[in-house]
Amino acid sequence: MDQQYSAALLAANAQLYVLRNRRQKERPSTGVWPQKVNAVSQESATTPLVTLPAHLGWESVAVTAVLRRQADPQNAAKETAVPPPASTATPQPAAENHQPQHKDWVKLYPDIGLGMLRQEKTAPGRLWLMLRLLDQDGQGAMPLETINQRLTHPTANLRLCGKRQLRNLLKAGEGIFWTRDREYLWLRSAARVAAALGVRRLTGKPVALPLAALLGGIGDFRAHLYAAFHSGRAKETPRGQRMPPVARKTLTRLSGVGASSQRSYEARVGLYPLPNYAIGEQFMAAVAEKRAWQQGQALFKLKDYRGQQGRAGSTYLAWQLPNSYASKHPRRPKGRQKRINQALKDLVIKGTPGNVAEQIEAQPAGREKRYYALAKEAVQQSGRSSRPVYWRQTAHGRCALWQVLEGR
């Protein structure tokens, strides 16, 4: 067996010497081996290859590789192929987007907006909302250099003010809306901001404040904060949204904005009041005197010519109620509002720094609810309330009519 193997090995070596000499003569000057050889060479090379082992012994790796390439020209072409040279053309870099994409609205809790108005912190409060808009990942920490580039650069699409004004705003909102050092700014949570502004509890639904309200003038921003309170008060009913009446004095107590400024804000955002009227008992002298003591100059006589309240031609006692206001902002889901209220409650119980606790105690508490969108709710409440309750009967483009139920 060893003699046969040695004879086969010697024959293969002799054939390899012949092939090597022939290939050296045919090899081009570029040093790349030709991919095609004549049929005689291929047949003579592959014939002994079939009878040979996986390799031809010690120091025969190179010879074996030559035979393998001749046996499979396609694989040899893949192994010896020279990659095409890289293009000499200078690649064009992708256009850099220096203005990252962002939402066109920011979530606002109306009670926080009223707190900004009441504490006269609307300017730093607007910056706080703008920074919350930029902090889309919710990290809460932002480099001051990034804030300067995004909000003060002349070509920035979110330019809010100049660098000097930004420094003033950062100083005015320190400890209320954020904390900072020389490099970073840390935004405070909604609960801590609400506590710092003297807010007891977040009520109603949050609204989507448009980006235009932040980038416009400070007067427009204040008007949107005022209008956001009305948007968050809307009640959803099977018949659509219902806006409970609210008096000017109540709005002044909640927002710190006088009646004349309220009308100015309403004109800025196109918020028009809807008058409300309550329909009481049929007119009688004794009842009219009692109602006059209760309602004052708001009382008047209403004659029902069409019989919408009872018999046609009857006269009823009626009086004007506070106005209602339409919703100007889209409403957002409450989300984490329950947790924020719990955190706000904990902050009040544990105590807050400075005079914030005094502000919270001085804030007027909410009054007993009197206006209901459905008659069922008004009837249920009338047995527990000592004051009259109202439910909305009908409305058209100019006013809304309410029915009254006396309390216990």
VEXDREN-2710 file (C-alpha; in Angstrom, 1 decimal):
% VEXDREN-2710
k/r/px/py/pz
1/MET/0.0/0.0/0.0
2/ASP/2.9/2.4/0.9
3/GLN/4.6/1.6/-2.4
4/GLN/1.4/2.3/-4.4
5/TYR/0.8/5.6/-2.5
6/SER/4.4/6.6/-3.0
7/ALA/4.2/5.9/-6.7
8/ALA/1.0/8.0/-7.0
9/LEU/2.6/10.8/-5.1
10/LEU/5.6/10.8/-7.3
11/ALA/3.4/10.9/-10.4
12/ALA/1.5/13.8/-9.0
13/ASN/4.7/15.7/-8.2
14/ALA/6.0/15.2/-11.7
15/GLN/2.8/16.5/-13.1
16/LEU/2.8/19.5/-10.9
17/TYR/6.3/20.5/-12.0
18/VAL/5.2/20.4/-15.6
19/LEU/2.1/22.5/-14.8
20/ARG/4.1/25.0/-12.8
21/ASN/6.6/25.6/-15.7
22/ARG/3.7/26.0/-18.1
23/ARG/1.9/28.4/-15.9
24/GLN/4.9/30.6/-15.3
25/LYS/5.2/31.0/-19.1
26/GLU/1.5/31.9/-19.4
27/ARG/1.3/34.2/-16.4
28/PRO/0.8/37.9/-17.5
29/SER/2.9/40.7/-16.2
30/THR/0.1/42.0/-13.9
31/GLY/0.5/39.0/-11.6
32/VAL/-3.1/37.9/-11.9
33/TRP/-3.6/34.2/-12.8
34/PRO/-5.7/33.6/-15.9
35/GLN/-9.1/32.2/-15.2
36/LYS/-9.3/29.9/-18.2
37/VAL/-6.9/27.1/-19.2
38/ASN/-7.1/24.7/-22.0
39/ALA/-9.0/21.5/-21.6
40/VAL/-5.9/19.3/-21.8
41/SER/-4.4/21.0/-18.8
42/GLN/-7.6/20.9/-16.7
43/GLU/-8.2/17.2/-17.5
44/SER/-4.6/16.3/-16.7
45/ALA/-4.6/18.2/-13.5
46/THR/-7.9/17.0/-12.2
47/THR/-7.4/13.3/-13.0
48/PRO/-4.8/12.6/-10.3
49/LEU/-6.6/15.1/-8.0
50/VAL/-9.5/12.7/-7.6
51/THR/-7.2/9.9/-6.4
52/LEU/-5.3/12.1/-4.0
53/PRO/-6.0/12.7/-0.3
54/ALA/-7.2/16.0/1.1
55/HIS/-3.6/17.2/1.1
56/LEU/-0.3/15.9/-0.4
57/GLY/1.7/15.8/2.7
58/TRP/4.1/18.0/4.6
59/GLU/4.9/21.4/2.9
60/SER/2.4/20.7/0.1
61/VAL/-0.3/23.2/1.0
62/ALA/0.5/25.6/-1.8
63/VAL/0.5/22.8/-4.4
64/THR/-2.9/21.5/-3.2
65/ALA/-4.4/25.0/-3.4
66/VAL/-3.2/25.3/-7.0
67/LEU/-4.9/22.0/-8.0
68/ARG/-8.1/23.0/-6.2
69/ARG/-8.3/26.3/-8.1
70/GLN/-7.8/24.5/-11.4
71/ALA/-10.5/22.0/-10.5
72/ASP/-13.1/24.8/-9.7
73/PRO/-12.4/27.8/-11.9
74/GLN/-15.6/29.7/-10.6
75/ASN/-14.5/29.6/-7.0
76/ALA/-11.0/30.5/-8.0
77/ALA/-12.3/33.6/-9.7
78/LYS/-14.1/34.6/-6.5
79/GLU/-10.9/34.1/-4.4
80/THR/-8.5/35.9/-6.7
81/ALA/-10.9/38.6/-7.8
82/VAL/-9.5/42.1/-7.2
83/PRO/-12.1/44.5/-5.7
84/PRO/-12.9/47.5/-7.8
85/PRO/-11.1/50.6/-6.8
86/ALA/-13.1/53.1/-4.7
87/SER/-14.6/56.0/-6.5
88/THR/-12.4/59.0/-6.6
89/ALA/-15.5/61.3/-6.4
90/THR/-15.8/63.1/-3.1
91/PRO/-19.0/61.7/-1.4
92/GLN/-21.6/64.4/-0.7
93/PRO/-22.4/64.4/3.0
94/ALA/-26.1/64.2/4.0
95/ALA/-27.8/67.4/4.7
96/GLU/-27.6/68.0/8.4
97/ASN/-30.8/68.9/10.1
98/HIS/-30.0/71.7/12.6
99/GLN/-33.6/72.0/13.5
100/PRO/-34.8/68.8/15.2
101/GLN/-38.4/67.8/14.8
102/HIS/-40.7/68.6/17.6
103/LYS/-44.4/68.6/18.4
104/ASP/-46.5/71.6/17.6
105/TRP/-48.2/71.6/21.1
106/VAL/-47.3/71.2/24.7
107/LYS/-49.4/69.7/27.5
108/LEU/-50.7/72.3/30.0
109/TYR/-52.6/71.7/33.2
110/PRO/-55.0/74.7/33.4
111/ASP/-54.6/75.1/37.2
112/ILE/-50.8/75.6/36.7
113/GLY/-51.6/78.2/34.1
114/LEU/-53.9/80.0/36.5
115/GLY/-51.1/79.8/39.1
116/MET/-48.7/81.5/36.7
117/LEU/-51.2/84.3/36.2
118/ARG/-52.0/84.6/39.9
119/GLN/-48.3/84.7/40.9
120/GLU/-47.2/86.8/37.9
121/LYS/-44.8/84.2/36.7
122/THR/-46.0/84.0/33.1
123/ALA/-42.7/84.9/31.5
124/PRO/-40.6/82.2/33.2
125/GLY/-43.6/79.9/33.0
126/ARG/-43.6/80.2/29.2
127/LEU/-39.9/79.2/29.2
128/TRP/-40.7/76.2/31.4
129/LEU/-43.3/75.0/28.9
130/MET/-41.0/75.6/26.0
131/LEU/-38.3/73.5/27.7
132/ARG/-40.8/70.7/28.4
133/LEU/-41.5/70.8/24.7
134/LEU/-37.8/70.5/23.8
135/ASP/-37.3/67.7/26.4
136/GLN/-39.3/65.1/24.3
137/ASP/-37.4/62.2/25.9
138/GLY/-38.5/63.3/29.4
139/GLN/-34.9/63.3/30.8
140/GLY/-35.5/66.5/32.7
141/ALA/-31.9/67.7/32.3
142/MET/-30.7/69.9/29.4
143/PRO/-27.4/71.5/28.6
144/LEU/-27.5/75.3/28.9
145/GLU/-25.6/75.5/25.6
146/THR/-28.3/73.6/23.8
147/ILE/-31.0/75.8/25.3
148/ASN/-29.1/78.9/24.1
149/GLN/-28.8/77.5/20.5
150/ARG/-32.4/76.4/20.3
151/LEU/-34.1/79.4/21.8
152/THR/-31.8/82.4/21.2
153/HIS/-30.2/81.8/17.8
154/PRO/-31.4/84.2/15.1
155/THR/-32.2/81.4/12.7
156/ALA/-33.7/79.0/15.2
157/ASN/-37.3/78.0/14.4
158/LEU/-38.1/78.1/18.1
159/ARG/-36.4/81.4/18.9
160/LEU/-38.0/82.8/22.0
161/CYS/-35.8/85.7/23.0
162/GLY/-32.3/87.1/23.1
163/LYS/-29.4/85.8/25.2
164/ARG/-29.7/88.6/27.8
165/GLN/-33.4/88.1/28.2
166/LEU/-32.9/84.3/28.5
167/ARG/-30.5/85.0/31.4
168/ASN/-33.1/87.1/33.1
169/LEU/-35.8/84.4/32.7
170/LEU/-33.5/81.7/34.0
171/LYS/-32.9/83.9/37.1
172/ALA/-36.6/84.7/37.6
173/GLY/-37.6/81.0/37.4
174/GLU/-34.8/79.6/39.6
175/GLY/-36.2/77.4/42.4
176/ILE/-39.8/77.5/40.9
177/PHE/-39.5/75.9/37.5
178/TRP/-35.9/74.6/37.5
179/THR/-32.6/74.4/39.1
180/ARG/-29.2/74.8/37.3
181/ASP/-25.5/75.0/37.5
182/ARG/-22.9/76.3/35.1
183/GLU/-23.5/73.6/32.5
184/TYR/-26.9/72.0/33.0
185/LEU/-30.5/72.9/33.8
186/TRP/-32.9/70.5/35.6
187/LEU/-36.6/71.0/35.0
188/ARG/-38.9/70.6/38.0
189/SER/-41.9/68.3/37.9
190/ALA/-45.4/69.4/37.4
191/ALA/-46.2/68.6/41.1
192/ARG/-43.4/70.8/42.4
193/VAL/-44.2/73.6/40.0
194/ALA/-47.8/73.5/41.1
195/ALA/-46.9/73.6/44.8
196/ALA/-44.5/76.5/44.2
197/LEU/-47.3/78.4/42.5
198/GLY/-49.7/77.8/45.4
199/VAL/-52.0/75.3/43.5
200/ARG/-53.9/72.9/45.9
201/ARG/-55.1/70.4/43.3
202/LEU/-55.2/69.8/39.5
203/THR/-58.8/69.8/38.3
204/GLY/-60.4/69.3/35.0
205/LYS/-58.5/67.9/32.0
206/PRO/-55.2/69.1/30.6
207/VAL/-55.2/70.8/27.2
208/ALA/-52.9/71.0/24.2
209/LEU/-51.4/74.5/24.2
210/PRO/-50.4/75.4/20.6
211/LEU/-46.8/76.3/19.8
212/ALA/-48.0/79.6/18.4
213/ALA/-49.1/80.6/21.9
214/LEU/-45.6/80.1/23.2
215/LEU/-43.8/81.9/20.3
216/GLY/-46.2/84.9/20.2
217/GLY/-46.2/87.9/22.5
218/ILE/-46.4/87.5/26.2
219/GLY/-49.9/89.1/26.1
220/ASP/-51.1/86.3/23.8
221/PHE/-49.6/83.7/26.1
222/ARG/-51.4/85.1/29.1
223/ALA/-54.7/85.1/27.1
224/HIS/-54.1/81.4/26.2
225/LEU/-53.5/80.6/29.8
226/TYR/-56.8/82.2/30.7
227/ALA/-58.6/80.5/27.9
228/ALA/-57.1/77.1/28.8
229/PHE/-59.0/77.2/32.1
230/HIS/-62.3/77.3/30.2
231/SER/-61.2/74.6/27.9
232/GLY/-60.3/72.3/30.8
233/ARG/-63.8/72.8/32.4
234/ALA/-65.8/71.4/29.5
235/LYS/-68.1/68.5/30.5
236/GLU/-68.7/65.6/28.1
237/THR/-72.4/64.6/27.8
238/PRO/-74.4/62.5/25.4
239/ARG/-75.4/65.7/23.7
240/GLY/-71.9/67.0/23.4
241/GLN/-69.7/69.4/25.4
242/ARG/-71.4/71.5/28.1
243/MET/-69.7/74.5/29.6
244/PRO/-70.7/75.3/33.2
245/PRO/-71.3/79.0/34.0
246/VAL/-68.6/80.9/35.9
247/ALA/-68.8/84.4/37.3
248/ARG/-66.3/87.1/36.7
249/LYS/-65.6/87.4/40.4
250/THR/-64.8/83.7/40.5
251/LEU/-62.4/84.1/37.6
252/THR/-60.7/87.0/39.3
253/ARG/-60.3/85.0/42.5
254/LEU/-58.8/82.0/40.7
255/SER/-56.5/83.8/38.2
256/GLY/-55.9/87.2/39.8
257/VAL/-57.0/88.8/36.5
258/GLY/-59.5/91.7/36.7
259/ALA/-62.8/91.9/34.7
260/SER/-61.4/94.3/32.1
261/SER/-58.3/92.1/31.5
262/GLN/-60.5/89.1/31.1
263/ARG/-62.5/90.8/28.4
264/SER/-59.2/91.8/26.7
265/TYR/-57.9/88.2/26.8
266/GLU/-61.2/86.9/25.4
267/ALA/-60.9/89.3/22.5
268/ARG/-57.3/88.2/21.8
269/VAL/-58.2/84.5/21.4
270/GLY/-61.7/84.9/20.1
271/LEU/-63.4/83.6/23.2
272/TYR/-67.0/84.8/23.3
273/PRO/-69.2/84.4/26.4
274/LEU/-72.5/82.6/26.1
275/PRO/-75.3/84.2/28.3
276/ASN/-77.2/81.9/30.6
277/TYR/-80.7/82.5/32.0
278/ALA/-82.6/80.5/34.7
279/ILE/-86.4/80.0/34.4
280/GLY/-88.1/80.0/37.8
281/GLU/-91.7/79.9/39.0
282/GLN/-94.7/81.5/37.5
283/PHE/-95.0/85.2/38.4
284/MET/-96.8/86.0/41.7
285/ALA/-96.2/89.1/43.8
286/ALA/-95.2/87.2/46.9
287/VAL/-92.8/84.9/45.1
288/ALA/-91.4/87.8/43.1
289/GLU/-90.5/89.8/46.2
290/LYS/-88.6/86.8/47.6
291/ARG/-86.7/86.2/44.4
292/ALA/-85.9/89.9/44.2
293/TRP/-84.1/89.6/47.6
294/GLN/-82.1/86.7/46.3
295/GLN/-81.3/87.7/42.7
296/GLY/-81.3/91.5/42.9
297/GLN/-81.1/93.4/39.6
298/ALA/-80.6/90.1/37.7
299/LEU/-84.3/89.3/38.1
300/PHE/-86.9/90.0/35.3
301/LYS/-90.2/88.8/34.0
302/LEU/-90.3/86.4/31.1
303/LYS/-93.6/85.9/29.1
304/ASP/-93.8/82.5/27.3
305/TYR/-95.7/83.3/24.1
306/ARG/-95.1/79.9/22.5
307/GLY/-95.8/77.7/25.5
308/GLN/-92.3/76.2/25.7
309/GLN/-92.4/76.2/29.5
310/GLY/-96.0/75.5/30.1
311/ARG/-99.3/77.2/29.0
312/ALA/-98.8/79.7/26.2
313/GLY/-99.0/83.3/27.4
314/SER/-97.8/82.5/31.0
315/THR/-95.4/84.8/32.7
316/TYR/-92.4/83.4/34.6
317/LEU/-89.7/84.8/36.9
318/ALA/-86.3/84.6/35.3
319/TRP/-82.8/85.9/36.2
320/GLN/-79.4/86.0/34.5
321/LEU/-76.7/83.5/35.5
322/PRO/-73.0/83.8/35.0
323/ASN/-71.7/83.3/31.4
324/SER/-70.3/80.2/29.9
325/TYR/-67.2/80.1/27.6
326/ALA/-66.5/77.8/24.7
327/SER/-63.4/75.5/24.6
328/LYS/-60.6/76.9/22.4
329/HIS/-58.0/74.2/23.0
330/PRO/-58.0/70.4/22.3
331/ARG/-58.4/68.4/25.5
332/ARG/-55.8/65.8/26.4
333/PRO/-56.1/62.6/28.5
334/LYS/-55.5/63.1/32.2
335/GLY/-52.6/60.5/32.2
336/ARG/-50.6/60.9/35.4
337/GLN/-52.8/63.6/36.9
338/LYS/-53.9/61.4/39.7
339/ARG/-50.3/60.7/40.7
340/ILE/-49.4/64.4/40.4
341/ASN/-52.2/65.3/42.8
342/GLN/-51.0/62.7/45.3
343/ALA/-47.5/64.1/45.0
344/LEU/-48.9/67.6/45.4
345/LYS/-50.7/66.5/48.5
346/ASP/-47.6/65.0/50.0
347/LEU/-45.7/68.2/49.4
348/VAL/-48.3/70.2/51.2
349/ILE/-48.4/67.8/54.1
350/LYS/-44.6/67.6/54.5
351/GLY/-44.2/71.3/54.1
352/THR/-42.8/73.4/51.3
353/PRO/-39.9/75.8/51.4
354/GLY/-40.2/79.6/51.9
355/ASN/-43.7/81.1/51.8
356/VAL/-45.2/78.6/49.5
357/ALA/-47.2/77.0/52.3
358/GLU/-48.7/80.4/53.1
359/GLN/-49.7/80.9/49.5
360/ILE/-51.4/77.5/49.4
361/GLU/-53.3/78.2/52.6
362/ALA/-54.4/81.6/51.2
363/GLN/-55.7/80.2/48.0
364/PRO/-59.5/80.0/48.1
365/ALA/-60.9/76.6/48.3
366/GLY/-63.4/75.3/45.7
367/ARG/-67.1/76.0/46.3
368/GLU/-70.0/73.7/46.3
369/LYS/-71.0/72.6/42.8
370/ARG/-74.3/74.2/41.6
371/TYR/-74.5/73.7/37.8
372/TYR/-75.1/70.3/36.2
373/ALA/-75.3/69.2/32.5
374/LEU/-78.0/66.6/33.2
375/ALA/-81.3/66.8/35.1
376/LYS/-80.6/63.5/36.8
377/GLU/-77.4/64.8/38.5
378/ALA/-79.1/68.0/39.6
379/VAL/-82.0/66.1/41.2
380/GLN/-79.6/63.8/43.1
381/GLN/-77.6/66.8/44.4
382/SER/-80.7/68.9/45.3
383/GLY/-81.5/66.6/48.3
384/ARG/-78.0/67.1/49.7
385/SER/-77.4/70.8/49.0
386/SER/-78.7/73.8/50.9
387/ARG/-78.4/76.0/47.9
388/PRO/-80.4/76.0/44.6
389/VAL/-78.9/73.8/41.9
390/TYR/-79.4/74.2/38.1
391/TRP/-79.5/71.9/35.1
392/ARG/-79.2/73.0/31.5
393/GLN/-82.5/72.7/29.6
394/THR/-81.8/74.0/26.1
395/ALA/-79.5/76.3/24.2
396/HIS/-79.2/78.0/20.9
397/GLY/-76.7/80.3/19.3
398/ARG/-77.4/83.3/21.5
399/CYS/-78.1/82.0/25.0
400/ALA/-78.8/78.9/27.2
401/LEU/-81.8/78.3/29.4
402/TRP/-81.5/76.5/32.8
403/GLN/-84.0/75.0/35.2
404/VAL/-83.7/75.6/38.9
405/LEU/-84.2/73.1/41.8
406/GLU/-84.4/74.4/45.4
407/GLY/-82.2/72.7/47.9
408/ARG/-83.3/71.1/51.1
END
